[in-house]
Amino acid sequence: MDRGRVEEAVQDLRKAAELDPRSAPVHCDVGEALARQARLDEAQAELCKAVDLDSRYAPARYQLGLVLDRKGHSEEAIGQWQEALRIDPHFEDAHDSLAQALYARGDIAGALSHWREGARDAANLRRMAWVLATCPDASIRDGREAVALAVRAVELSGGKDAAVCDTLAAAYAESGRFADAVLTARRALALAKSHLPGFTLAIEGRLRLYQTGSAFRETPVSARP
């Protein structure tokens, strides 16, 4: 699977399932491989087998949540990720997926709590920093922590990720450091023009805010079209 030879992986995993039909991990792996091929109904069936065989096998719950989410069943997906975390409270991927689902439905505080428990990679640090810097709810915003998280995300990404630099600029603005926000936003803009031209308009809009001494506020999820 790691080499992209998913069909071969599916065939081998199915053979493994025939040899050991009571193995939840094997059925889970079959389900994950099928999901990579977008064969979601088949993947769901295999993952349900894994859960039936071992209801406390957290990876099966997690993978089943991913499939359900892709099929548009977000509430059921959330339930699977919550169950995975009851089984294994340190399951970082489940924390991350649950956080993104909660954020999408407007539970910002809930999302942030799970991001805090998830991986400390650049992507997760950026998400947390963005929420802490731009959330319309003042009780959630924390400019100082947002700057610390965003600085670390910049370090991990080598300073070459436009979205991470954009987030650091927003964090500086939330902290009242508008000169730093302007410089960092310009850096984000230069990176976006090279790699993500469609992202430039959004950064330019935020840059204009920082130049006038204003911080950026994200549109509340409930108010989005």
Order of alpha helices (4+ residues) and beta strands (2+ residues): alpha-alpha-alpha-alpha-alpha-alpha-alpha-alpha-alpha-alpha-alpha-alpha
